[in-house]
């Protein structure tokens, strides 16, 4: 079977303004940049990610957050360092329980307000040990 590469397309208000953020988040350069369009072909994790400039209408209301699952807490910390070096504010949630899993994660916000998490999962959490969380905040 051919390898699968998930695709995520975001409508952003200004592709040029968003490029610096996504370069820092993914740690790679875009494979294609055109007026009102940019494409990142990320090898790890496999992802075809595009930015499309335009109006953000009500049709995008279901988008909650995006995330990158990594292999270790060290990978989470490397992502945080890369984002901070790019001048972006991150929010840490280390040793947390979210989505019924034990995780270390950081959050960062894109120029148009989308929440991104970079996280590692250390194992499942028993349902009776999961703390009450705001559903908007947990797994934003």
N, C-alpha and C positions, 0 to 999 in steps of 0.2 A: 504494500500500500504506500502511496506517496505521502510524504510528511504533510501534516496539517499546519496551517499558519492562520490563527484567528485574525480577523480584520475588525478594527474599530475606527470609525470615522466620526470626527467631532466637527460641528459647525462652530467656528470662532469668529469674533468680530473683526479681528485683524491678524492675518497669518504671520506677517512680519513680526508683530509684537509677541506672538506665541512661540515663535521658533526658538528663541533663547531658552525659554522655560523647558521645552521638550528636548532640546539638545542636552540640557543639564539633567533632566529626569532620566532619559534613556542612556546618556553617555555616548551617543553616536551622532553623526551628522545625517541630515536627511538625504535620501537617495534621489529625490527629485523635488525641485522648488520651481513653481510657476506662479504667475500672478494669481493670487487668491487660492493657492493650492500648495500643499507640501505633503510629501510621503516619506515615512520612515519605514525601512525594512529591517526590523530588529531580529537578530539571530537568537539571542538569549535574553528573555524568553521569546520564542518564535511569535512574531506579531507583525502584521501589515497594518500600520497606523497612519491615517490621513487626517489632515486639517483642511477644511473647506470653509472659505470665507463667505459669510452671509448673515442674514437675519436669523436670530435664534427664536423661532416661533414656539407655540405651545406644544407642537409635536414632539419636542425633546424633553418634555416634562418627566418622562419615565426614567431618564438617566439619573442614577443615584450617585455612583462613584466608580472609579476605576482603580485597579490595583496591579501590582507586580509582585508575585510570590517568588521569593528567592530561597536559596538553599540554607542560609545560616544567618545568625545574628550579625556576624562580621560583614556579610553582604548588605544587611540593613544599614549598618553603621557606615559602610563605604558609600552607599547611596546618599545618606544624610550628609556626609562630608562633601560630596560632589555638589549637592544642591545648595548647601550653605556657602561653598566656595563661589557659586554662581550668584550669590546675593539673595537667595530665597529663604524665607522663614519656614522652618519645619516644626512640627509638634510631635513629640515622642510619646509612645504608649508601649513602654517596655514591660515585660512580665505581666501582660494583661490577659483577660479572658474575654473573648469576643466571638460571636458566631459559633458558640459551643466548642471553642478551641483555645488552647494556650498559645499565645503569640507574643512576639516582639515586633513592633511596627513603628513606622514614622508616617506622618501625614504632611502633605504639601498641597497648596492651592494654586491652580493654573490662573493665568491672567483673566479668564472669563468666569472664574469662580468654581470650576470643577475641582472636586476633592480627589486626590490620588493618595493611595497608601502603598508603601513598600513594606512587605511583611514576610516573616517566616513563621510557620506553624510548628509547634513543638509536640503537639498531640491533642487528642480530644479532651474536652472538659465534661465531666458528668453534669447532666442537666440540673441536678439539685445543688451543684457548686457554682453555677453561673449566676453572677450577681445581676440584680435588676439594672438594666441599661436603657437609656433613651434609644429607641429603635432608629432614630435619625442619626444618632452619633455612632452607635455600634454598627460597624460595617456600613458606614455612611452611605 
